[in-house]
């Protein structure tokens, strides 16, 4: 049996090309396991775990490219070794990986090295981009839940003592934790015990 695995790193990416390629390689749609929006640098992926659990001796685990399976040299080797120990063939596109073939092993290690190198480059570019954006004042984090005017009004209502935090949260469409943070920022002491107004 052929078990397929496909992965994309972000929610915006599309799995269609990988799924089409897996079908072309003879993998039935019902036997394809996917991870959407998960990095290959972490082995803790639900789709990968299901794919590895599904293979049996004599089966093939099929991926379009090695970097879809792993972006870490250690993970790539560990997965390949585990599959070999189970008598499962690892197929990378049209090529079957043979761990007993010195040339095949060297090519596999090179592919794993490039996959990890690309992941490191992506991380470095992301860090650089964030640093540049921060320096230009464009990286400011999440937009506040309340405008300064709304927050001021919320704190005034809190201080009046006529509304509970739950009522204020509902009124402003926020979580109670947002109410508490607004009160804390304003330097107002939280009420020791809340009770609904009579």
C-alpha positions as CSV (number, residue, x, y, z in Angstrom):
1,X,0.0,0.0,0.0
2,X,1.1,3.5,-0.7
3,X,0.6,6.1,2.1
4,X,1.1,9.7,1.1
5,X,2.1,12.7,3.2
6,X,1.8,16.4,2.2
7,X,2.7,19.5,4.2
8,X,2.6,23.3,3.8
9,X,4.1,25.7,6.3
10,X,1.5,28.5,6.3
11,X,-2.2,28.7,6.2
12,X,-2.0,30.7,2.9
13,X,-0.2,28.0,1.0
14,X,-2.1,25.5,-1.1
15,X,-1.7,21.7,-1.0
16,X,-3.2,21.1,-4.4
17,X,0.1,20.6,-6.3
18,X,1.4,18.1,-3.7
19,X,-1.9,16.2,-3.7
20,X,-2.0,16.0,-7.5
21,X,1.6,14.8,-7.5
22,X,0.8,12.1,-4.9
23,X,-2.1,10.9,-7.0
24,X,0.2,10.7,-10.0
25,X,2.6,8.6,-8.0
26,X,-0.2,6.1,-7.3
27,X,-1.4,7.2,-3.8
28,X,-5.1,7.0,-3.3
29,X,-6.7,10.1,-1.8
30,X,-8.0,8.3,1.2
31,X,-4.4,7.3,2.1
32,X,-3.0,10.8,2.0
33,X,-2.3,12.5,5.4
34,X,-1.7,16.2,5.5
35,X,-0.4,19.0,7.8
36,X,-1.5,22.5,6.9
37,X,0.3,25.5,8.4
38,X,2.9,23.5,10.2
39,X,6.7,23.8,9.9
40,X,8.9,20.9,8.9
41,X,11.4,21.8,11.5
42,X,9.2,20.2,14.2
43,X,8.4,16.5,14.1
44,X,5.3,17.0,16.3
45,X,2.8,17.1,13.4
46,X,-0.6,15.2,13.6
47,X,-0.6,14.4,9.8
48,X,2.9,13.0,9.9
49,X,2.1,10.9,13.0
50,X,-0.9,9.4,11.3
51,X,1.1,8.7,8.1
52,X,3.8,6.9,10.1
53,X,1.3,5.0,12.1
54,X,-0.5,3.9,8.9
55,X,2.4,2.2,7.2
56,X,3.1,-1.5,7.5
57,X,5.9,-3.8,6.3
58,X,6.0,-3.8,2.6
59,X,4.2,-0.4,2.3
60,X,5.6,2.8,0.8
61,X,5.5,6.2,2.4
62,X,5.4,8.7,-0.4
63,X,6.3,12.4,-0.3
64,X,6.8,14.7,-3.2
65,X,10.1,16.1,-1.8
66,X,12.2,15.4,1.3
67,X,11.6,18.9,2.6
68,X,7.9,18.2,2.9
69,X,8.8,15.3,5.3
70,X,11.4,17.1,7.3
71,X,13.5,20.2,7.4
72,X,15.9,18.9,10.0
73,X,18.8,16.5,9.1
74,X,18.2,14.6,12.4
75,X,14.4,14.2,11.8
76,X,14.9,13.1,8.2
77,X,17.4,10.5,9.1
78,X,15.4,9.3,12.1
79,X,12.2,8.9,10.1
80,X,14.1,7.1,7.2
81,X,15.8,4.7,9.7
82,X,12.5,4.0,11.5
83,X,10.8,3.2,8.1
84,X,13.7,1.0,7.0
85,X,13.5,-0.9,10.3
86,X,9.8,-1.5,9.7
87,X,10.4,-2.7,6.2
88,X,8.7,0.3,4.7
89,X,10.1,2.0,1.6
90,X,10.5,5.8,1.6
91,X,9.7,7.3,-1.8
92,X,10.7,10.8,-2.6
93,X,8.9,11.7,-5.8
94,X,9.8,9.1,-8.4
95,X,12.9,7.9,-6.4
96,X,12.8,5.2,-3.7
97,X,15.4,5.8,-1.0
98,X,17.6,2.8,-0.4
99,X,19.6,3.2,2.9
100,X,21.9,0.3,1.9
101,X,23.0,2.0,-1.2
102,X,26.0,4.3,-0.4
103,X,25.2,6.7,-3.3
104,X,21.5,6.8,-2.3
105,X,22.5,7.5,1.3
106,X,24.8,10.3,0.3
107,X,22.1,11.9,-1.9
108,X,19.6,11.6,0.9
109,X,21.9,13.3,3.4
110,X,22.6,16.1,0.9
111,X,18.9,16.7,0.4
112,X,18.3,16.7,4.1
113,X,21.2,19.2,4.5
114,X,19.7,21.5,1.9
115,X,16.2,21.3,3.5
116,X,17.6,22.3,6.9
117,X,19.7,25.0,5.3
118,X,16.6,26.5,3.5
119,X,14.7,26.4,6.9
120,X,17.6,28.3,8.6
121,X,17.6,30.9,5.8
122,X,13.9,31.4,6.1
123,X,14.2,31.9,9.9
124,X,17.1,34.3,9.4
125,X,15.2,36.4,6.7
126,X,12.1,36.5,9.0
127,X,14.2,37.8,11.9
128,X,15.9,40.4,9.7
129,X,12.5,41.5,8.3
130,X,11.0,41.9,11.7
131,X,14.1,43.8,12.9
132,X,13.8,46.2,10.0
133,X,10.1,46.7,10.5
134,X,10.6,47.3,14.2
135,X,13.3,49.9,13.5
136,X,10.9,51.7,11.1
137,X,8.2,51.6,13.7
138,X,6.0,49.3,11.6
139,X,6.0,46.4,13.9
140,X,3.7,47.3,16.8
141,X,2.1,44.0,17.7
142,X,-1.6,43.4,18.0
143,X,-4.1,46.1,17.5
144,X,-5.7,47.0,20.9
145,X,-9.2,45.6,21.6
146,X,-10.4,49.0,22.7
147,X,-9.7,52.5,21.5
148,X,-8.3,55.0,24.1
149,X,-11.7,56.6,24.4
150,X,-13.5,53.3,24.9
151,X,-10.9,52.2,27.5
152,X,-11.3,55.5,29.4
153,X,-15.1,55.1,29.4
154,X,-14.8,51.5,30.6
155,X,-12.6,52.5,33.5
156,X,-15.0,55.3,34.4
157,X,-17.9,52.8,34.5
158,X,-15.7,50.4,36.6
159,X,-14.9,53.1,39.1
160,X,-18.6,54.1,39.4
161,X,-19.1,50.5,40.7
162,X,-22.5,50.0,39.0
163,X,-21.4,47.2,36.7
164,X,-19.6,43.9,37.2
165,X,-16.6,43.0,35.0
166,X,-18.8,40.5,33.2
167,X,-21.3,43.2,32.3
168,X,-18.6,45.5,31.1
169,X,-17.0,42.8,29.1
170,X,-20.4,42.1,27.4
171,X,-21.1,45.7,26.8
172,X,-17.8,46.4,25.2
173,X,-17.6,43.1,23.4
174,X,-14.3,42.0,25.0
175,X,-13.1,39.3,27.4
176,X,-13.1,39.9,31.2
177,X,-9.3,39.8,31.1
178,X,-9.4,42.9,28.8
179,X,-11.5,44.7,31.4
180,X,-9.0,43.8,34.2
181,X,-6.0,44.9,32.1
182,X,-7.6,48.3,31.2
183,X,-8.3,48.9,34.9
184,X,-4.8,47.9,35.8
185,X,-3.3,50.2,33.2
186,X,-5.4,53.1,34.6
187,X,-3.9,52.4,38.0
188,X,-7.3,51.6,39.6
189,X,-7.4,49.0,42.2
190,X,-9.7,46.0,41.3
191,X,-12.7,45.5,43.5
192,X,-12.1,42.8,46.0
193,X,-15.4,41.1,45.5
194,X,-17.8,41.7,42.7
195,X,-21.5,41.4,43.0
196,X,-24.2,42.2,40.4
197,X,-26.0,45.5,41.1
198,X,-29.3,45.3,42.9
